[in-house]
Amino acid sequence: MKKVYSFVPMQDFKEIWTDKKLYEKYGLTKEEIDFIDSMIRPMDLTQNNGDDE
């Protein structure tokens, strides 16, 4: 299994990561960021998931 994940970077999940912080951490270019933004839809974090009803 180790070989499969050898190129996956370690991520500290104790920190709250924003897109901007991740882009800076991994040194993405404007072109790479634009590509990601064109492929990924933003999540609606205001939507109620029904847990508190």
N, C-alpha and C positions, 0 to 999 in steps of 0.2 A: 504493500500500500504506500509506503514512503515514496517510492518513485513517482507515483501518480500525483502526489501533492508537493513535489519538490520545488515547483515554481510558484506555488500559492504563497503570497506574503503573509507573515504573521500580523495580526491586527489586535491592538489593545482595545477590548470592548468595555473597559471601565470608563473610557472617554466617550463623550457624545460627539459623533462625527457628522459634519455637514459635507455636502458635495464639495464646497470650496476648500475645506480643510483636506479632504481626500485628494482633490486635484493637486493641491500644493504638495502634499506628502509624497505623492508618486510622480511629481514633475510632469504632469500632462501638458501638452501644448494646446494652444487655442483650437487648432484643428481637431485634436483628439476630443477635447471638451465639447466642441460643436457637434461632432459625430455622436458622442454619447447622448447629448441632449436631444438630438434628432431621433434617436432610437428608443429612448426611455420616457414613458409618460410620468409626469409628476404624480405622487401619491396625494390623495386628499386626506390629510391628517385630522381634519375637523369632523369627519363622518363618524357617527355613533355606531359602534359595532354590536350593540344590543346587550352587552354584559350588565349594564346597570338598569335595565328595565324591570 
